Amino acid sequence: MYTSSMKTIAELAIKAQTSLDRFWSAVWLLALRRWWQERKLAVALEVTGEQSMATRRAAERFRLLERSMKFWRTSPPLILDALEASRRAGVPMNDLRLLALNRDLRVVGNTVTVRRQWWSEGLAFVVVAAVWASWARLVVLIADSSVPLLGRIAGVLMLTLFYWVWWRGVTLYSTRAIAAVKRSGAAVEAVAMNVRRPSSIIHMNALRSR
């Protein structure tokens, strides 16, 4: 019974964390953009027909948004190719989402590389320290107030819940993003070496055939 209850609590906690990540990543806004683009595509099909340039552009934009939904942020097609290939190669989806969300993947020439900045860890440490210091300061203020004990306990719990929700958003763009680069950055770059722009592949094949 105890084990079952703990398992249920753990599952609920994971679902809550995932929901918060989706909120802070603004994937809901991306879904709204996809819905709007789908409407524009339907209008283009009705007004200009299937073969028109307007319809093709609308369809291409919709496909880009559709593919980007999996990774929580819009990215250039070559980066999406690298992300999808990395997923097939076994790179954790959470890491891929963090890389895409923080724009840590860059198109360099005909391939995709991972952005690594020496100052990012220091900045993340400062942000994390500021959040913890802010929470601790408010807890002390509540504890030292003249409110009855139960009121102070309730105040600390509500404050902690608020900061936990905020914390998920802070770490999404700081410590967890850095950890994703360390865990999966090299693997994504290795997979991306086999992903090229179609134009570059055609050009290379043409050179080989000469």
Rosetta blueprint (number, residue, H / E / L):
1 M L
2 Y H
3 T H
4 S H
5 S H
6 M H
7 K H
8 T H
9 I H
10 A H
11 E H
12 L H
13 A H
14 I H
15 K H
16 A H
17 Q H
18 T H
19 S H
20 L H
21 D H
22 R H
23 F H
24 W H
25 S H
26 A L
27 V H
28 W H
29 L H
30 L H
31 A H
32 L H
33 R H
34 R H
35 W H
36 W H
37 Q H
38 E H
39 R H
40 K H
41 L H
42 A H
43 V H
44 A H
45 L H
46 E H
47 V H
48 T H
49 G L
50 E L
51 Q L
52 S L
53 M H
54 A H
55 T H
56 R H
57 R H
58 A H
59 A H
60 E H
61 R H
62 F H
63 R H
64 L H
65 L H
66 E H
67 R H
68 S H
69 M H
70 K H
71 F H
72 W L
73 R L
74 T L
75 S L
76 P L
77 P H
78 L H
79 I H
80 L H
81 D H
82 A H
83 L H
84 E H
85 A H
86 S H
87 R H
88 R H
89 A L
90 G L
91 V L
92 P L
93 M H
94 N H
95 D H
96 L H
97 R H
98 L H
99 L H
100 A H
101 L H
102 N L
103 R L
104 D L
105 L E
106 R E
107 V E
108 V E
109 G L
110 N L
111 T E
112 V E
113 T E
114 V E
115 R L
116 R L
117 Q L
118 W L
119 W L
120 S H
121 E H
122 G H
123 L H
124 A H
125 F H
126 V H
127 V H
128 V H
129 A H
130 A H
131 V H
132 W H
133 A H
134 S H
135 W H
136 A H
137 R H
138 L H
139 V H
140 V H
141 L H
142 I H
143 A H
144 D L
145 S L
146 S L
147 V L
148 P L
149 L H
150 L H
151 G H
152 R H
153 I H
154 A H
155 G H
156 V H
157 L H
158 M H
159 L H
160 T H
161 L H
162 F H
163 Y H
164 W H
165 V H
166 W H
167 W H
168 R H
169 G H
170 V H
171 T H
172 L H
173 Y L
174 S L
175 T H
176 R H
177 A H
178 I H
179 A H
180 A H
181 V H
182 K H
183 R H
184 S H
185 G H
186 A H
187 A H
188 V H
189 E H
190 A H
191 V H
192 A H
193 M L
194 N L
195 V L
196 R L
197 R L
198 P H
199 S H
200 S H
201 I H
202 I H
203 H H
204 M H
205 N H
206 A H
207 L H
208 R H
209 S H
210 R L
